[in-house]
Amino acid sequence: MATTAKARELACFIWGMMTEAGKVSVRGKAMAKKFVRPILTYADEAHHVPADTYQKVMKHFTPKLWLGMTATPDTAWVAADLLSQAEHDKMASAVLVTDSRELAQAVSREIEAQLQTLEREEIARASIEANGKIIVARSLTQAAAVANRIAPEHLELSVDNPFDYLGLIENAGSIFLGRYNPEPMGDYFAGPNHTLPTMGTARFYSPLSVDDFIKKSQFSYYTREALEKDYWKVSRFAKEEGLTAHARAVDIRFEKEGEA
């Protein structure tokens, strides 16, 4: 396929991203039909995402992304948390960000040791080898910036004072605070909703909430005095776009009697 066609294909899928009942979906639109076959996929509560389907087009994204930002010395805990996500899917991505190179190396060794004990070792190992990452940041503040760039579905703040860093996080589906709150708590027991934005879409989507089932309208109100202050700005915008009837609709309210 030509590069242009690939670009259009990817653009069509990104353009087709939407939420249906709060679940992230991707759909080929009419404009994409000549390039791709329309598909519909969901990130559901069972965490099943058909990663191979996404992989054909969105090669730079991973369907299930977990990130742990840590300064804890408990390397076995960190490795266990990473592997709890890696065992989901060979295409899953478990990422650790730390400000300690020593910790990073220790976790890497611990992951290998724990992999050999897993019932789903084949899946977890494939995930770690293909998509697992350990990133050493200069500080935990920089680690938070990395987290925002990745926009994971799940984010563990495995630090002693997680609330000190919570305000730095802007893009994450569900945030697990503290060393005693591993991500499986959210899978099975903790209170927050666990239907979450995947594939980095936490940059612009939120977890499923009651808002997804409520229809809203917006409204505005201007007094004569308020409109008189700003109408000429609206008129100018409209005229710049060649929409003179739009401009007329605001201008006419302040024309002197007899002028038209």
N, C-alpha and C positions, 0 to 999 in steps of 0.2 A: 504494500500500500504506500502511496506517495506521502511525503512528509506533510503536505498540505492537508491531505485527507485525514491523516492521523491527528493533526491539530484540530481539525473540524470535529472529528469523532470525540476527542477528549472534551472539547468545548461544549458539544451538545450534551454530554453526560453531566458536566458540571452545571450547565444551564438547566438541565432537567432535574436537578436535585431539589427535593421539596420534603415537607413533612405531611404524613397522612396519619391522623389520630396520634400525632406526636412521635411517630416512628420514622426514622430517616429512610428515605427511599430514593432510588435513582431510576429515571424512566427516559427512554428515548422518545423525543418529541417528533412531531411530523416533519420538522425541518431536518431531522437526523436520519430519516428512513432510508435515504440513499446511501448512507454510510454505515449504519449499525442497525441490528435487529433490536426493537424495543424490548426492554426487560424491566421487571419490577422485583426488587428485593427488599427485605426488611432486616433490621437489627432487632431481634425480638427478645423476650425475657429469657428464653432458653439459651441466649448467646450464640445462636446458630446464624452465621452469616455466610452465604455461598462465596467464599473468598476467591475461588477459581474464576467465577464469573466476573467479579470486579477486576481481577488481575489482568484480564485480557485488554482492558482499556485503561484503567487507572493504575498503572504500574508503579507509580510513585507513592501510592497510599497503601496502608495496611488496614484490614477491616476491623481488627480488635487491637486496641493500643492501650497498654498500661505503662505508667511511669511512676517510679519511686524516687523521691528526692530525699536523701538521707545523710545524716551525720552520725548515725548510731553505730556503735562498735559491734552490734550483734549481727555478725556476718551470716550466721546460719539462718536467722530470721529473714534477712533481706533476700538471701538466695531462695528460701522457701516461698516467699511472696512472689518473686519473679517467676518461679516454676509453676506456681498455682495458676498463672495466666498463660504461660507457654503451653500447658497441657491442653488448653481449649482447642487449638487449631494449629496446623503446621504453618499457617499464614499469619498467626497472631504475632504481635511484637511486644516484648517485654523490655523496658528500657530503665536503666538505673542512672541517676545523675547524683554525683557526690562531689564534695570539695576535697576528698582525701584519696590520693593515688594508692596509698597503702590499703585502704578499705576496698577500693575498686579491685585490686589484685586478689585480695583475700576472698571477696565475693565470687570472683571468677573461678577460683579453685573450689570453693564450696559448691557452686552450681554443678560442676563436674562430678563431685562426690555424691551429691543428692540425686542427680540424674540417674545414676546407676541403681537407685532404690525405687524408682517410680514404676507403677504399673503401666503408665502411658509414656514410657521413656521415648519410644520412637517418635511420637508426635511432639513431645516437649523438646527433644533434642533437635528435631528438624526446625522447629520454631526458633530456638535459641541460635542455631548455627546460621539460619537464613536472615533472621530479623532482630535477634537480640542485640542490645547495645549497652555499653557502659561508658558514660560520658563523665570526664573529670572537669569540673568547673573551677574557676578561681575562688568562688565563694558561693554560699547558699543563695545569696541574692541573684547572682548570675545563674544559678541553677533554676531559680524561679522563672527567669527570663527564657531559659531553654524550655521549661515546661509550657510556658505560654505559646512558644513557637510551635511545639509539637501538638498541643491541644488534645491531650489524651482522653480517652473514654473514662479511665480511672486514674486517679492520682493519689498516691500515698505520700503524706508528709511525715516521714518516719524520723522525727526529731523530738527532742525533749520538750520544746515549747512551740508546738505547731501553730498556735494562734498568732505567734509573732510573725509568721510567714504567710498566713492565710490571706492577708490583704494584698500580697504581691501576686496572687494567682488570679488571672483574668479568664483563662481559657482551659476549662476542664469539665468533663461531664459530671463526675462524682468525686469528691475530695475526702479522703480518709485521713483523719487527724490523729497523730500520735503513734507511738510505737506499739500500742496494744489494740490497734484497729486495722487488722489486715483486710485486704479487699474481699475475701470470701464472706466476711461479716455482711457486706452489702449484698452479696449474692443470695444469702439464705436467711438473714436474721435482722439486721439493722433496719431502722425505720425508713430512711429515704428511698424514694422510688428508684428502681434499677432499670428502667427503660431509658437508655442513654444515647447521646449522639456519638456515633462511631466515625472512624476514618478521618479524624482531625476536624470533623464538623462542629466540635465544641467551640470553634472560633465564632460560629454564628448561630448555632442551635443550642437549646437548653434541654434538660431532662424533661420527660413527659410530666405534665402537671394539669391541674384543673383548667388552666387557661386554654389548653388545647381543645377543650370541649365547650368553650363559651364564645358566643358571637358578640362582637362589640362594634359600636359605631363611635366615630369621633365628631366633635362639633366645635364651632367657633362663633364668636359674636363680636361685632364692631359697632361702636357708637359712631355718630356723625363726626364727632371730634377726633376719634381715633383714626377713622378712615381718611379724614382730611389731612392728617399728618403724613400718611404713608401712601396715599393712592397713586401719586405720581411715580413712585418706585415700581409699583405693580404695572402701571402703564408703560413705563420704559422697558421692563422685562418683556412684556407682551409684544411691543413694537419691534424689539430686537429679534424676536422669533417670527415676526411677520404675522402675528395673530392680532390684527387690528381691531377685530370685534371684541376680543378680550379687553384691549385697552379702552375701547369705547364704553364698555360696561362699567368701568370705574370712573372714567373721565366725565361721563354724562351727568353724574351726580353733583358735579361742581361747576358745570357750565352755567353762565348767566342766562337768565330768561331771554328767549329770543335767539340765542345762539344754538347752532346745531350743525 
